[in-house]
Each structure stands twice: as C-alpha cells, then as structure tokens.
Amino acid sequence: MKRTTFLILVILASCNLYAQESIEKAASEMANKIALGLKKCKDIPRDSKIAVLYFESSERMKTSLGMKLSQKTAIKLMTLLNKKDFTIMAPENVEQKKLNKISASFFSLPSKEESEIFYKNFNNSQRPDYFLTGKYYIDEAFTKLTLTEFSVQKNTYELGDAKKTACGFENVSVDILPADKNDIIKYHTVSLDEVGTLISEGISQKVVVFPELKSALVRVDNITLGNTSSMSEFSQRFTATIEQKLARQGLNVSTRQNIPGDTASIPYKFFLTGRYWEEGNDFKVAVLLKELPSERIVASEETKLSKLWLTANNISFKPENFERAKANEAIFNKDELKSTGDLKVEIVTNKGNSNLIFTEGDELKLWVKANKECYVRLVYYLADGQTVLMLDNFHVTPEYINKYYEIPKTFECSEPFGTETLQLFAQNEKFKPLLTEMKSGYVFVLDDTKAIVEEGRRGFKEKKEAAECRLSFTTLKGTK
C-alpha cells in the first residue's frame, strides 16, 4: 500500500503563542478532524500544497481570536501530519517568505486583482493547490466556541472561477472555560489599536496591486456615524490611529486638507474615508480607499469594535447633540437641490471642507465662493440649537466671482459641543428678511430650521437661478 504524501504550505500570522485552554482544545480538535479528513479525501492528490488562511468570525470580521485559532490549528495540523509521515513545507527561502507575506493578507480567498499579482510573482511550484478556510462562532454569553464551515477549496488558477470545495469537515464546538472567558472576550472584541492594525495592514497590502500607492500622498478623513455627517471622539481617535498605522506601513499619509491661502494645493492621489454604525453590542467600522480625482474605490476594509471597549475607555461614540443634529439633517436633506442653472457656491473652513472635527480652543475661519454674480446668505446652526446669520444678501459682484471671500469673523471652539452645520444659499435676487435679533455682536435667527431652509430655497421654487451647499462638522471638548 502506497503511503500518501501531502505537501502543506502553512500561512501563519506573526503573533505570539498563547496558552488559553479553550482555544487550544478547539484548535486541536479541528486539526484532528482536518488530518483525518485529508487522509480520507480522494479528491486531493498527493504532493498537494494547502494554504491555511486566517479564520474569520461568523460575521466575516478579522479578529485577533481568528488569527490565534488559525495559527494554533495550523501548528497542531503540522504536528499531526508529521507523526503520520506527511511532508510539511514551511516558508524558508526568499520567494516563499514573499508568498507568505502576500497570502497572509488573504482573510478570505484572493480577489481577482490579488490573484493576478499572485500568479505573476510565483511559479507553479510555489502556488498553493488548495486553500483551507473556516469561521468561528461565539454565543452571546461567551460560553461556547464553535469552529464551523471548514473546507479545503481547490485553487483553479482561473481568474473569476468559483473555488470548488474538494473536502469539507464537521464542526467543532467546545465549552469556554471560566478562566479563559476574559481572554476570549479580549481577543474577540478587538481594541482600537488592533482595529487600526487590521485595517491598515489590509490597505497597505494593496500596494501589491497598486504600486503607485507606495509613493502617492493619501489623505485620511474622519469617519462618520451611520448615514449622517456626525462625528465623535471615536472618529477623532480612529483617524489618529489609522494615520499612525498607515505611516508605519510606509504610506505617505496626512489629514491636512487644501484651504484658501495655500501657496500650492496638496497633490493627493488617494483618500481614505469611512463610516461606523451600531450593530448589536458592537460598532461595525468600514473604510474605503478611493483614487483621486475619479473617486474609484481601490480598496475596502471592515471590522468590528465592541461598545464595551469604548465605554471602558471613556471614548464617546456620538456627539452630544446627536438627536438634534439628526433631526436637522433630515430637514436639510428633504427636497435638497444643489443648483438651478449654472450657479455654484462653496464653503471652506481653515481645516478644509470634508468630515471636519474642531476641538475646544480651535479657531474657525470661513470662506465662501460663487462662480457667478449673485446674492448669498450664510446660516450657522450651532450645537445648542441656536442659529446665527453670518451673511445676508451679500452681493457677489464681478470682482468676487470665483474668488474666496473671507467672513470677517473668527470663532473659537467652546461648549456646548456637538455637530454644527453651515448652510450657504445663493440666488440672483435678494432674499426676503428673516426674523432676527442682535446679541453679543452676532445676528441670531429666531425662525426655526424648517422656516430658514424653506425661505433659503424659495429661489428654487420660483424658478430663479439659485444654488445651495452645506458643510457639517463636529466640535469636541479638549483633553486635559
């Protein structure tokens, strides 16, 4: 009887070994089932190379627990196959290390773009013939850990082809020991630093597909909450973490945006933006890397962060006036029209005009611009619900066309904090007056938000040439 030999290429994460008994037991039992399954599987020929990929959570998220489970399963599998005289090949030479680096980024099967690069860089003897994939599931009470949907899938080498399952395995389920529960929670509910590492590593791997990313300038914007323009302390912390992590990966990143008065615009080639939203006891975080100026999506990454982790670290994830800001945004969005005719307007601050955060003590300066002669009205909705009329019936005369006009007032960020909005209306006739009163040198509007918006958009309804733009930002309390 001939002895069957498998050549296993194991792709491992570069992380330390841990000795939690529950993780060890789950990985060991899964490895036993895989080893027995490979021995019985007639569809996998001898001398096949199988790449063990990172195990995802049941929500298809990247976590430290998934990495540890995949590493321990792979190590145990290597031991089992050694004992049964299977041949195991671990990465040793330069080409294999390069293969390991690229394959280690495959938390799921390679995309078409990744496969193309994969096949260009490695000859047939270095390509995996099969991928071992799987997921893990943890119940809400953190009492049971289950490894599920494990299979060996054939790498067909044909781009766009579905990966065909050659061998599947039964689930493994183990009880989480009380002594291991805190560690399991810790590894499953990742920290902000781990989220930053996972996302930045995923983004930086795209250098393989987009070599220009290595030297190009990348702008990092603050992420927003759900489908709103609101941001929070978490947004600010996340941006700082991602900026640092991407820089460590060798990317040229910055959060600075182009503003009026710059001697030269910053030649960004890519920008990173994203959103986060509540999903049960977690926040799901999704980011997109887009190419400029086309805004074509070239990379996307997502993961989860536990609300418990944010609460434990006293990091707020909503602005203080979130409900009011959300209600205002609904009013702004209803029947919103950007322009009629060729008239266009723009608002810019001293920090730019995209997903901005101002911290206590920061100064706010404003510029407006129009491309045609018109009258403009600039309204500032403060975090506490008050509204300030910044400009009213300001005449953009020919000498101001396509030039930034600086508002002759400077604001200092102070409490109350939250989401604030600037709304600029423009039309070719003067606006009708709003109900106002003067306080502390500012013109406060007494009309409610709905009335202000309806009056500002009257030009659209009366078929006048009109335009509108809006800029929201979030103010935060400073850290001591």
C-alpha positions as CSV (number, residue, x, y, z in Angstrom):
1,M,0.0,0.0,0.0
2,K,1.4,3.4,-1.0
3,R,1.8,6.0,1.6
4,T,0.0,9.2,0.7
5,T,2.1,12.4,1.0
6,F,0.7,15.9,1.2
7,L,2.8,19.0,0.9
8,I,1.3,21.6,3.2
9,L,2.1,25.3,2.9
10,V,1.0,26.9,6.1
11,I,0.4,30.7,6.2
12,L,0.8,31.9,9.7
13,A,0.3,35.2,11.4
14,S,3.3,36.8,13.1
15,C,1.9,36.9,16.6
16,N,2.9,35.3,19.9
17,L,1.7,32.0,21.1
18,Y,-0.9,31.9,23.9
19,A,-2.0,29.1,26.1
20,Q,-5.7,29.5,26.7
21,E,-7.0,26.0,27.2
22,S,-10.3,26.7,25.4
23,I,-8.5,27.9,22.3
24,E,-6.0,25.1,22.4
25,K,-8.8,22.5,22.7
26,A,-10.9,23.9,19.8
27,A,-7.8,24.2,17.6
28,S,-6.6,20.7,18.5
29,E,-10.0,19.0,17.8
30,M,-10.3,20.9,14.5
31,A,-6.8,19.8,13.4
32,N,-7.6,16.2,14.2
33,K,-10.7,16.3,12.1
34,I,-8.8,18.0,9.2
35,A,-6.0,15.5,9.4
36,L,-8.4,12.6,9.3
37,G,-10.5,14.2,6.5
38,L,-7.4,14.8,4.4
39,K,-6.4,11.2,4.7
40,K,-9.8,10.0,3.6
41,C,-10.4,12.6,0.9
42,K,-9.7,11.1,-2.5
43,D,-10.2,14.3,-4.5
44,I,-6.9,15.8,-3.2
45,P,-3.9,14.3,-4.9
46,R,-0.6,13.6,-3.2
47,D,2.0,16.3,-3.1
48,S,-0.7,19.0,-2.9
49,K,0.1,22.3,-1.3
50,I,-2.6,23.7,1.0
51,A,-2.5,27.2,2.3
52,V,-4.2,27.7,5.7
53,L,-5.9,31.1,5.8
54,Y,-6.9,33.1,8.8
55,F,-10.2,32.1,10.3
56,E,-12.9,34.8,10.2
57,S,-15.6,35.4,12.8
58,S,-19.1,34.3,11.9
59,E,-19.7,38.0,10.8
60,R,-16.8,37.7,8.4
61,M,-14.7,40.0,10.6
62,K,-11.0,40.0,11.2
63,T,-10.1,39.5,14.9
64,S,-7.1,38.5,17.0
65,L,-9.0,35.4,18.1
66,G,-9.4,34.3,14.5
67,M,-5.7,34.7,13.9
68,K,-4.8,32.7,17.1
69,L,-7.2,29.9,16.2
70,S,-5.8,29.6,12.7
71,Q,-2.3,29.7,13.9
72,K,-2.8,27.0,16.6
73,T,-4.8,24.8,14.2
74,A,-2.1,25.0,11.6
75,I,0.7,24.2,14.1
76,K,-1.3,21.3,15.5
77,L,-2.0,20.1,12.0
78,M,1.7,20.2,11.1
79,T,2.4,18.1,14.2
80,L,-0.3,15.6,13.3
81,L,0.9,15.3,9.7
82,N,4.5,14.9,10.8
83,K,3.5,12.0,13.1
84,K,1.7,10.3,10.2
85,D,4.7,10.9,7.9
86,F,3.1,13.6,5.9
87,T,5.6,16.0,4.3
88,I,5.2,19.6,5.5
89,M,6.9,22.6,3.9
90,A,7.2,25.8,5.9
91,P,8.3,29.1,4.3
92,E,12.1,29.2,4.2
93,N,13.6,30.9,1.1
94,V,13.1,34.4,0.0
95,E,10.4,33.6,-2.6
96,Q,8.4,31.6,-0.1
97,K,8.6,34.3,2.5
98,K,7.3,36.7,-0.1
99,L,4.5,34.3,-0.8
100,N,3.8,34.1,2.9
101,K,3.6,37.9,3.2
102,I,1.1,38.2,0.4
103,S,-1.0,35.2,1.3
104,A,-1.1,36.3,5.0
105,S,-3.3,39.2,3.8
106,F,-6.0,36.8,2.5
107,F,-8.5,36.7,5.3
108,S,-10.8,35.3,2.5
109,L,-10.0,33.9,-0.9
110,P,-7.9,36.2,-3.1
111,S,-9.8,38.7,-5.2
112,K,-9.3,38.8,-9.0
113,E,-6.7,41.7,-8.7
114,E,-4.8,39.9,-5.9
115,S,-4.9,36.6,-7.9
116,E,-3.4,38.3,-10.9
117,I,-0.4,39.6,-8.9
118,F,-0.2,36.3,-7.1
119,Y,0.2,34.4,-10.3
120,K,2.6,36.9,-11.8
121,N,5.0,36.6,-8.9
122,F,5.2,32.9,-8.2
123,N,5.8,30.0,-10.5
124,N,3.7,26.8,-10.4
125,S,5.9,25.1,-7.7
126,Q,5.2,27.9,-5.2
127,R,1.4,28.3,-5.7
128,P,-1.0,26.7,-3.2
129,D,-3.1,24.0,-4.9
130,Y,-5.8,24.3,-2.2
131,F,-6.9,26.8,0.5
132,L,-8.1,25.7,3.9
133,T,-10.8,28.2,5.1
134,G,-13.1,28.3,8.1
135,K,-15.0,30.5,10.6
136,Y,-15.6,30.6,14.3
137,Y,-18.7,31.4,16.2
138,I,-19.2,32.5,19.9
139,D,-22.5,32.6,21.6
140,E,-23.7,35.9,23.3
141,A,-22.9,34.6,26.8
142,F,-19.4,33.7,25.8
143,T,-19.8,30.1,27.0
144,K,-19.2,28.1,23.8
145,L,-16.7,28.4,20.9
146,T,-17.6,26.7,17.6
147,L,-15.4,26.2,14.6
148,T,-17.6,25.9,11.5
149,E,-17.8,26.0,7.7
150,F,-14.3,24.4,7.4
151,S,-13.3,23.2,3.9
152,V,-10.4,22.7,1.6
153,Q,-11.1,24.5,-1.7
154,K,-9.3,24.0,-4.9
155,N,-7.3,26.9,-6.4
156,T,-8.3,26.6,-10.0
157,Y,-5.8,29.3,-11.2
158,E,-8.6,30.5,-13.5
159,L,-9.5,34.1,-12.6
160,G,-13.2,34.6,-12.0
161,D,-13.9,30.9,-11.5
162,A,-15.6,29.9,-8.3
163,K,-13.4,28.0,-5.9
164,K,-14.5,24.4,-5.8
165,T,-14.7,22.6,-2.5
166,A,-12.7,19.4,-2.5
167,C,-13.2,18.4,1.1
168,G,-15.4,19.6,4.0
169,F,-15.2,19.0,7.7
170,E,-17.6,18.7,10.6
171,N,-18.0,21.5,13.1
172,V,-16.1,21.5,16.4
173,S,-17.7,23.0,19.5
174,V,-16.0,23.4,22.9
175,D,-17.1,25.0,26.2
176,I,-15.3,28.2,27.1
177,L,-13.7,27.7,30.5
178,P,-14.5,30.4,33.0
179,A,-10.7,31.1,33.4
180,D,-10.5,31.8,29.6
181,K,-13.6,33.9,29.2
182,N,-11.9,37.3,29.7
183,D,-9.2,36.5,27.3
184,I,-11.7,35.2,24.7
185,I,-13.7,38.4,25.0
186,K,-10.5,40.4,24.7
187,Y,-9.3,38.7,21.6
188,H,-12.8,38.6,20.0
189,T,-13.7,42.2,21.0
190,V,-10.7,44.0,19.5
191,S,-9.2,47.2,20.8
192,L,-9.0,50.4,18.7
193,D,-5.3,49.7,18.2
194,E,-6.0,46.3,16.9
195,V,-8.7,47.6,14.6
196,G,-6.2,50.2,13.3
197,T,-3.6,47.5,12.7
198,L,-6.0,45.1,10.9
199,I,-7.4,47.9,8.6
200,S,-4.0,49.5,7.9
201,E,-2.4,46.1,7.0
202,G,-5.3,45.3,4.7
203,I,-5.0,48.7,3.0
204,S,-1.2,48.6,2.7
205,Q,-1.3,45.2,1.0
206,K,-3.0,46.9,-1.9
207,V,0.5,48.3,-2.8
208,V,1.0,44.9,-4.5
209,V,-1.9,45.7,-6.8
210,F,-1.5,49.5,-7.0
211,P,2.3,50.1,-6.8
212,E,1.7,53.9,-7.0
213,L,0.1,53.8,-3.6
214,K,3.6,53.3,-2.1
215,S,4.8,56.8,-3.0
216,A,1.5,58.7,-3.5
217,L,0.0,61.1,-1.0
218,V,-3.0,59.7,0.9
219,R,-5.5,61.9,2.7
220,V,-7.2,60.4,5.7
221,D,-10.6,61.8,6.6
222,N,-12.6,61.4,9.8
223,I,-15.1,58.6,9.7
224,T,-18.8,59.5,10.2
225,L,-21.6,57.9,12.2
226,G,-24.1,55.8,10.2
227,N,-25.7,57.7,7.3
228,T,-25.2,61.1,9.0
229,S,-22.5,63.6,8.8
230,S,-21.9,63.5,12.6
231,M,-18.6,62.5,14.1
232,S,-17.4,61.9,17.6
233,E,-14.4,61.4,19.9
234,F,-14.1,57.9,18.5
235,S,-13.9,59.3,15.0
236,Q,-11.0,61.5,16.0
237,R,-9.2,58.7,17.9
238,F,-9.7,56.3,14.9
239,T,-8.3,58.8,12.4
240,A,-5.2,59.4,14.5
241,T,-4.7,55.6,14.9
242,I,-5.1,54.9,11.2
243,E,-2.8,57.7,10.2
244,Q,-0.1,56.4,12.5
245,K,-0.6,52.7,11.4
246,L,-0.5,53.6,7.7
247,A,2.6,55.6,8.2
248,R,4.3,52.7,9.9
249,Q,3.3,50.6,6.8
250,G,5.3,53.0,4.7
251,L,2.5,55.0,3.2
252,N,2.7,58.8,2.9
253,V,-0.4,60.0,4.7
254,S,-1.8,63.3,6.1
255,T,-5.1,64.6,7.5
256,R,-4.5,68.1,6.2
257,Q,-6.9,69.4,3.5
258,N,-6.4,72.1,1.0
259,I,-7.6,75.6,2.1
260,P,-7.7,79.1,0.7
261,G,-4.4,80.9,1.0
262,D,-2.3,77.8,0.4
263,T,0.6,78.6,-1.9
264,A,0.1,75.3,-3.7
265,S,-2.5,72.6,-3.4
266,I,-1.6,69.3,-1.8
267,P,-1.4,66.7,-4.7
268,Y,-3.3,63.9,-3.1
269,K,-3.7,60.8,-5.3
270,F,-5.9,58.8,-2.8
271,F,-8.1,59.5,0.2
272,L,-9.4,57.2,2.9
273,T,-12.9,57.7,4.2
274,G,-15.4,55.6,6.1
275,R,-18.4,55.1,8.4
276,Y,-19.3,53.3,11.6
277,W,-22.6,52.2,12.9
278,E,-24.2,50.3,15.7
279,E,-24.7,46.6,15.2
280,G,-25.9,44.9,18.4
281,N,-23.3,45.2,21.1
282,D,-20.7,46.4,18.6
283,F,-19.8,49.1,16.2
284,K,-19.1,48.0,12.7
285,V,-16.3,50.1,11.0
286,A,-16.0,50.2,7.2
287,V,-13.4,52.2,5.3
288,L,-12.9,52.9,1.6
289,L,-9.7,53.9,-0.1
290,K,-10.6,56.0,-3.2
291,E,-8.5,57.2,-6.1
292,L,-8.5,60.9,-7.0
293,P,-10.0,62.6,-8.9
294,S,-12.2,59.7,-10.1
295,E,-13.1,58.5,-6.6
296,R,-12.8,55.0,-7.9
297,I,-12.8,52.5,-5.0
298,V,-9.5,50.7,-4.9
299,A,-9.7,49.0,-1.5
300,S,-12.1,48.4,1.3
301,E,-11.7,47.0,4.8
302,E,-14.2,46.4,7.6
303,T,-14.1,45.1,11.2
304,K,-15.9,45.5,14.5
305,L,-15.2,47.2,17.8
306,S,-17.1,46.4,20.9
307,K,-19.2,49.2,22.6
308,L,-17.9,47.7,25.9
309,W,-14.3,48.5,24.9
310,L,-15.3,52.1,24.0
311,T,-17.3,52.6,27.3
312,A,-14.5,51.0,29.4
313,N,-12.0,53.5,27.9
314,N,-14.4,56.5,28.2
315,I,-14.5,57.2,24.5
316,S,-17.7,58.8,23.3
317,F,-19.1,57.5,20.0
318,K,-21.9,60.0,19.5
319,P,-21.8,63.8,19.5
320,E,-23.6,65.4,22.5
321,N,-26.4,66.8,20.3
322,F,-26.8,63.8,18.0
323,E,-30.6,63.6,18.1
324,R,-31.0,67.3,17.3
325,A,-28.3,67.1,14.6
326,K,-30.0,64.1,13.0
327,A,-33.4,65.9,13.0
328,N,-31.8,68.9,11.4
329,E,-30.1,66.8,8.8
330,A,-33.5,65.2,7.8
331,I,-34.8,68.8,7.2
332,F,-31.7,69.7,5.2
333,N,-31.9,66.6,3.0
334,K,-35.6,66.9,2.2
335,D,-36.1,68.4,-1.2
336,E,-32.5,69.5,-1.3
337,L,-31.3,70.9,-4.7
338,K,-27.7,71.8,-5.3
339,S,-28.4,74.4,-8.0
340,T,-30.6,75.6,-10.8
341,G,-28.8,76.9,-13.9
342,D,-25.0,77.3,-13.8
343,L,-24.8,79.0,-10.4
344,K,-22.5,77.1,-7.9
345,V,-21.3,78.0,-4.4
346,E,-18.8,76.7,-2.0
347,I,-17.9,76.9,1.8
348,V,-14.4,76.2,3.1
349,T,-13.0,76.4,6.6
350,N,-9.4,76.8,7.8
351,K,-9.4,73.0,8.1
352,G,-10.9,72.2,4.8
353,N,-14.4,71.1,3.9
354,S,-14.6,67.3,4.4
355,N,-15.5,65.4,7.7
356,L,-14.0,68.1,10.0
357,I,-13.5,68.0,13.8
358,F,-12.7,71.1,15.8
359,T,-11.5,70.7,19.4
360,E,-12.1,73.1,22.3
361,G,-9.9,76.2,21.7
362,D,-9.5,75.7,18.0
363,E,-10.2,78.7,15.7
364,L,-12.8,78.5,13.0
365,K,-12.4,80.7,9.9
366,L,-14.7,80.7,6.9
367,W,-14.6,81.5,3.2
368,V,-17.4,81.4,0.6
369,K,-17.1,81.4,-3.2
370,A,-19.6,81.7,-6.1
371,N,-19.0,81.3,-9.8
372,K,-21.4,84.0,-10.9
373,E,-22.8,87.3,-9.7
374,C,-25.4,86.6,-7.0
375,Y,-26.6,87.3,-3.5
376,V,-25.6,84.9,-0.8
377,R,-27.0,84.0,2.7
378,L,-24.8,82.0,5.1
379,V,-26.5,80.4,8.1
380,Y,-24.7,78.8,11.0
381,Y,-26.6,76.2,13.1
382,L,-24.9,75.9,16.5
383,A,-24.7,72.7,18.6
384,D,-27.0,74.2,21.3
385,G,-29.8,74.7,18.8
386,Q,-29.3,78.4,18.2
387,T,-28.8,79.8,14.7
388,V,-26.5,82.7,13.6
389,L,-26.9,84.7,10.4
390,M,-23.3,85.1,9.2
391,L,-24.0,86.8,5.9
392,D,-27.3,88.1,4.5
393,N,-27.8,89.4,0.9
394,F,-24.0,89.7,0.5
395,H,-23.6,90.8,-3.1
396,V,-21.0,88.7,-5.0
397,T,-20.0,91.4,-7.5
398,P,-17.9,90.7,-10.6
399,E,-14.6,91.3,-8.7
400,Y,-15.5,88.5,-6.2
401,I,-16.6,85.9,-8.8
402,N,-14.6,82.6,-8.4
403,K,-12.7,84.1,-5.5
404,Y,-12.8,83.1,-1.9
405,Y,-14.4,85.8,0.3
406,E,-13.3,85.5,4.0
407,I,-16.0,86.0,6.5
408,P,-14.9,88.9,8.8
409,K,-15.4,86.9,12.0
410,T,-13.3,84.3,13.7
411,F,-14.9,81.7,16.0
412,E,-13.3,79.8,18.9
413,C,-14.5,76.3,19.6
414,S,-16.2,76.2,23.0
415,E,-19.1,74.4,24.7
416,P,-21.7,73.3,24.1
417,F,-20.1,70.7,21.8
418,G,-21.6,68.6,19.1
419,T,-22.5,68.6,15.4
420,E,-22.8,72.0,13.8
421,T,-23.7,73.0,10.3
422,L,-23.0,75.8,7.8
423,Q,-25.6,76.3,5.1
424,L,-25.0,78.7,2.2
425,F,-27.8,79.8,-0.1
426,A,-27.3,81.8,-3.3
427,Q,-29.7,83.3,-5.9
428,N,-29.8,86.1,-8.5
429,E,-32.2,88.2,-6.4
430,K,-32.1,89.4,-2.8
431,F,-33.5,87.2,-0.1
432,K,-36.5,88.1,2.0
433,P,-35.6,89.0,5.6
434,L,-35.6,86.5,8.4
435,L,-36.8,87.2,12.0
436,T,-33.6,88.1,13.9
437,E,-32.2,89.7,17.0
438,M,-28.7,91.1,17.8
439,K,-26.9,89.5,20.8
440,S,-23.2,89.8,21.8
441,G,-22.3,91.1,18.4
442,Y,-24.0,88.3,16.4
443,V,-27.2,88.2,14.5
444,F,-29.3,85.3,15.8
445,V,-32.2,83.9,13.8
446,L,-35.5,83.4,15.7
447,D,-37.1,81.4,12.9
448,D,-36.9,77.6,13.2
449,T,-34.7,75.4,11.0
450,K,-37.6,74.4,8.7
451,A,-38.6,78.0,8.1
452,I,-35.0,79.1,7.4
453,V,-34.5,76.3,4.9
454,E,-37.8,76.9,3.1
455,E,-37.0,80.6,2.8
456,G,-33.5,79.9,1.6
457,R,-34.8,77.6,-1.1
458,R,-37.6,79.9,-2.3
459,G,-35.4,80.7,-5.3
460,F,-35.7,77.1,-6.5
461,K,-39.5,77.1,-6.2
462,E,-39.8,80.5,-8.0
463,K,-37.6,79.3,-10.9
464,K,-34.9,81.9,-10.0
465,E,-31.3,81.0,-10.6
466,A,-30.3,79.5,-7.3
467,A,-27.7,77.3,-5.5
468,E,-27.1,75.8,-2.1
469,C,-24.3,73.9,-0.3
470,R,-23.8,72.7,3.2
471,L,-20.9,71.8,5.4
472,S,-21.2,70.0,8.7
473,F,-18.5,69.5,11.3
474,T,-18.3,68.3,14.9
475,T,-16.9,70.1,17.9
476,L,-15.4,68.2,20.9
477,K,-14.3,69.0,24.4
478,G,-10.5,69.2,24.7
479,T,-8.5,66.6,26.6
480,K,-6.7,67.7,29.7
